[in-house]
């Protein structure tokens, strides 16, 4: 069976990007998937260095330089790259923008995102801060399919992480990030193995999930 070709899109440090790359190189995704390309929209983001370190092609498509064009036109620039590299699955690994309906339609059911909270709670850019300010006793992370809503698509995997009284955004983020690096590759493995079935936005998983 041919390997699944992954296109990754990031805006920041890219630690989830690297977790997926390593899973493809020597972990649970070996011989199942490969990361073909990285697209970054922010100059200077460390994810680019990670791509260089793993000899993965990367493209810098700066969103700040295209503020005067429709979002669909900007997304077409990314779609051109992803199509050139024949990507089968798109992984949003800390991409800090919404993708357009055009992008979603092009890769319908083939876009995964990770969010640092237990959706549907604490959507948006400040999941850790919002969780702490609300006073929750558990937080966590979520891998989900992407649809037109913000942090809204069908949920594949979630992992709970305790919130402690002395937690800061940084300490909570660090503990949650450890699980992000596990559940994102696992969700991709489930996708590769065709163990996911979506009905009425509920994701049914065949068999047990082991880490």
MOSULJO-V592904 format. One record per helix or strand of 3 or more residues. SS is the DSSP state (H for helix, E for strand). FROM is the first residue (numbers start at 1). LEN is the number of residues. If there is no record, write none. Layout:
SS/FROM/LEN
SS/FROM/LEN
This chain:
E/4/7
H/15/12
E/33/8
H/47/7
E/57/4
H/63/4
H/71/14
E/89/4
H/101/6
E/111/5
H/127/8
E/138/8
E/155/8
H/169/24
E/196/4
E/202/4
